Amino acid sequence: MKGMVIATVGLCGTGKSETTEFIERHYGFDTVYFGGRVLEEVRRRDLEVNKDNERLVREELRRDSGMAVMAILSLPKIHASLAADRSVVIDGLYSYAEYVYLKQELGDQFSVVAIHAPKALRYERLGARPVRPLSAQQVDERDIAEIRNLEKSDPIVLADHHLVNDADLDHLRAQIKKVMEAARR
């Protein structure tokens, strides 16, 4: 499985990070977290790390540098892993521009896995998470902001593989294994 770049995409609370972590642990992929670029910039500006500042910085970066900025900023790290004969899993592809940019830069090495989950389950997960919990209203607001402002729905629709994370972790992991088998072909 060397030389692959797999990006996860989905709305908040679908299981992108769990999917990414499983691929990293089980298959030995390097992880690139696009949201990490935002967190780095929030900290560089000496702002408190919270959802409002993250959104402000994320949208400002995209407004000033284009919708593919996270992919552009992350490409050197991706190339370094590939040069070391390692594969990469990207936690959190967001925009269509990122999708197009990575397809152009990486060609057939690049594929996308969309993770879906029922809204009620997403509300439950996001309301219970220990770091940055969200109310149902906040989830809905974030969904709409990501779809309208960040072009997030396009890479979800165009994904090469789709998982429905509506059960336990064993069920999700079994689906991930099937996707990884298909990606090998």
Buried (B, 14 or more C-beta within 10 A) or exposed (E): EEEBBBBBBBBBBBBBBBBBBBBBEEBEBBBBBBBBBBBEBBEEEEBEEEEEBBBBBBBBBBEEEBBBBBBBBBBEBBBEBBEEEBBBBBBBBBBBBBBBBBBEBBEEBBBBBBBBBEEEBBBBBBBEEEEEEBEBEBBBEBBEBBBEBBBBBBBBEBBBBBBBBBEEEEEBBEBBBEBBEEBEE
